[in-house]
Amino acid sequence: MALSSEVYEALENIVGPDNITEEPATLDSYAYQWMAELVTNVTDGGKFFDRAEAVLMPGSAEDVQAIVKACNQHKLRFHVFSTGWGPWAASPAEGQILLDLRRMDKIIEIDEQNMFAVVEPYVVAAQLQAEAMKVGLNNHISGAGAGTSVLANACCFQGGGPDVIYFASPQDSILSIEWVTPEGDILQTGSLGSGLGWFCAEGPGPSTQGIIRGSLGGAGGWGVVTKIAIRLVHWPGPATLPIEGTVPSYQAALPEDQFKAAFPAFSDWQDFSDAIYRIYDSEIGYIAHRQFVMWGDELQAAFLNIVTDPTRQLCDLEELLEKPEIQKLTEEMQRNFQLIMVGMTPRDLEYQKKVLDQILKETGGWNISFVEKPDVQRYVLLFMLRLCFKNLNFTATGGFIDTYNSVATPDVWASGEIQAGKKLLKKYAGRIADAGDQAMGPIGGQGGGGVTGWEDFVFYDPFDPDSSKAAAEVSDEGDKLKAVQGRPPGGMLLGLARATHADQEARAQKLSKSPEYNWQRKIKETLDPNGVGSGNYFWGADTSKK
Amino acid sequence: MAEKKDELIQIVGAENVIDDPATLDDYSKDSSFTPPKKPLLVVKPGNADDVQDIVKWANQTKTPLVPVSSGKPHFRGDTVPASDGAVIVDLSGMNRIIMMDRRNRVAIVEPGVTYSQLQPELAKEGMRLSMPLMPRASKSVLGGALEREPIMNPRYAWSLCEPLRCLETVMGNGEMFRTGELAGAGVSTSTREEAKLIPIEELMELRKKTQDTALYQYGPGQFNFHKLVSAAQGTMGIITWASLRCEVLPKVQKFFLVPSDKPDTLIDFASKLLRIRFHDEMLLFNASTLATALGEGADQIKSLQEQLPPWTLVLGITGRDILAEDRVAFLEADIKDFAQKAGVSLETAVPGATGEQVAEAILNPSTEPYWKLRNKGGFQDIFFLTTLSRAPEFVTAMSTLAEAARYPASDLGVYIQPTHMGTSCHVEFTLPFNPDDAGEVSRVQELYAKASEELSKQGAYYSRPYGIWADMAYSRNAKHTDVSKKLKGLFDPNSVLNPGKLCF
């Protein structure tokens, strides 16, 4: 279904001829997304999701508003993305237009004294971080990496990450929002809507911000957030990250009296859990994450050697695994996580280091000595502070998803779930790149701690149909195992990819018994009466009308 | 009326439906300037099922309900009916502390639980709750959290809704709904079967098996319902329990007082500490407010006010867990260095007050009578949000307005509370008055109205718009008002919940 010339012209008049296209090859470039081969009911195992009818690149909130109003006038559905990493960036169904917000890439303001920045959708975390650090501030970087949109992570998708323990959940860091509603009105939440600046998220009275995102955002299907103010935190380091080295061993030498990377490790999972509680209670750490186990507990030591040594290559892996010192390190690192301590003053860092020592003493843990090597310190600090190595997720096999995830209190680490996840991955070894325990995730999934958890990474070869099939199977089996335990589904990424591209009526029937999705239907019917938002704002079918 | 009374008796029993004139008179007014209106009845539910039945009944009979959690006295007009024939839903009897979990630092409480009830129980478990400044002993903990009362420790204000986490609400349409990770039957999946709302105690027992608790407040789904009931003055739903994030009870704490002749210097210093989170409690008082917090009666307050510095930054630092003493020691050393550079002094006492006295006052609910009543017997607050950098402008503006109204400058109380990690601050002006002096009451009422309007024009953000502030706040944001009304129409289609408040 191509757009009619009348509709195309109407849209072209808004953004100009240079910022709209219905050229098939360009449209297919948007449909080509990670995980496509796994959502077989849409792609039949191919690499492309549904093709959009046109792609537009608006340059301002006014452009967006005009487009959304035109969509309402012509009953045309739209889907929007910012940096667009993953299947939720592709058009969820045929017959929709895509809004690519890459032209809206301005940092509008950094309020140094009141510690916030105002950004447009295509401002990526690394871009904001570079500017914020110049004035001694820093911003949350999502687990999806430094190249992803600050705004989308906060308002439109999930957005958690390694630094949440100190920086707070991104949605708690949102201040005022400018939102083009699905009807094409501009809603400004909090203090902004009263013309008083960006400093406050809530009110007046009940916060309308509550409908813009919940546990998950609208993922491109629920109006368009065109600007947000986001809270920043202090950065006691240099105005520019002193990056040196060669790929993939980029490093940053930071003042040793204020920056310290540690790898606390434990002999059993109960000690691991107890240590996390002690970290929450003693409030140390700027970043806390189980990061490098994403390569698998059997390979993480060897991989770390490769990425911190510019003379090494991936093909050295097998040789390294034969080395006794690597085998010893592998054993030591089995139950470890990464803790980045940043002292606001040298005394602060000294205190944090003493607290960590005490926690390790109490729990029988140790700090992996490998991380004390200067090169490794510099690599780990840069990795964790900027999260600029997300390509590594694809290094092993070219594709990854997750399975058997858990998000709960720290006690979950000692519940047997890690071992069960490992067993599940082993079952599929050979078809997927199993490397043992691949449970990567935040030690503190909320500001100050609270919940923690992991994604069990599944590395598969997207160009091998059997490997792709195995990836989907392991995700599904993780879901089933979790369901038996009364837990949420284990395969978040594939589950969301499928839900995004599902037949909307079938999905609505499936969600019809979930109260939240019935409320979302009512909210959608109220604020998107023409149903022009894409299907990514989910709803349950109204069974009373059946 | 008799019919309605009988129907309510069927729900909660005769002893919990009250219509004696004295009680109705009590609920018809509060200590604010809100016009009184007598309710039809007062009903006291004992549990969530009662609440749900009452709301369903209200929908059938089109009866306005006014939820009330805290005990008397009330000061903001939100519990005074705005509609004729209203029934007060007094939740103070629902006062169970349902759960306390030290390991995960979370508590679940019903709406009638007060700060004076909860804090000692939490202390036994090694915890405490971030508290607003000196709430009255009868103040509902849930009331405070739901109404986004600012807490005294800005670094624990991860959002303005802290320490509120998950909750159960009976919406205006009578539907019961749970939020955050406690949505549904404890299984937070998007595909679960219709949620069976099993009792919360059973739910929490079940959740232990999956190492879950009640801390994840977001959702369920793609909207944050807890935000839609915050600062709602009971207009969106009646909350029947909520989980709250608690703090570790400090092992060591020290309070410092930083005096100054003007607020600007202290704000610069406070901004520095906020940025690096080298603080726990952080509050800025003028002499009038600090004297009122510490004094036991008008004479003592007057005397203290004469002794105290014009402005005092109150700064608490704590060691809570491991190496508690070491933490306090390094913080004290660093903060002293910063103070020296900022040209301020970190004192353990100033003329008229010691840090320990201030800590004793502010770390506990107010003793009786409520502290703001001790000076003259009555008071009116004006509070709003702004940024810390702009707070001094409003102090100047309010002083000018008070002077123009011939209100005694020395009586004007100022309390500045940084919040949300320092990105905003709550500014609170207190106008004490003698409620028995009609002329004084009238002058304060006039000043309150004029100053509220003028401060709004100058940028005061009434994020919690009580009484006359509602029109000022909502008239500035027409789209938010429109969306708020649409949401109200969804959740409370017959407008039975506290009609006439906010923009509803």
Interface residues (C-beta under 8 A of the other chain):
Chain A: D111 Q113 N114 M115 F116 A168 S169 Q171 D172 L175 T181 D185 I186 L187 Q188 T189 G190 S191 G193 S194 G195 L196 G197 F199 C200 A201 E202 G203 P204 G205 P206 S207 T208 Q209 G210 I211 I212 R213 G214 S215 L216 G217 G218 A219 W222 R231 V233 H234 P236 Y277 R278 Y280 D281 S282 E283 M344 T345 R347 D348 E350 Y351 K354 V355 Q358 I359 V407 A408 T409 D411 V412 S415 Q446 G447 G448 G450 V451 A483 Q485 G486 R487 P488 P489 A499 K510 L511 K513 S514 P515 E516 Y517 W519 Q520 K522 I523 T526 L527 Y537 F538
Chain B: R103 N104 R105 R148 Y156 W158 S159 L160 C161 E175 F177 E181 A183 G184 G186 V187 S188 T189 S190 T191 R192 E193 E194 A195 L206 K209 T210 Q211 D212 T213 L215 Y216 Y218 G219 P220 G221 Q222 F223 N224 F225 H226 K227 L228 V229 S230 A231 A232 Q233 T235 M236 R245 V248 S271 L274 R275 I276 R277 F278 R320 D321 I322 L323 D326 R327 F330 A333 D334 L385 T386 T387 L388 S389 H420 M421 G422 T423 S424 G459 Y461 Y462 S463 R464 P465 A470 A473 Y474 R476 N477 K479 H480 V483 S484 K486 L487 G489 L490 L502 C503
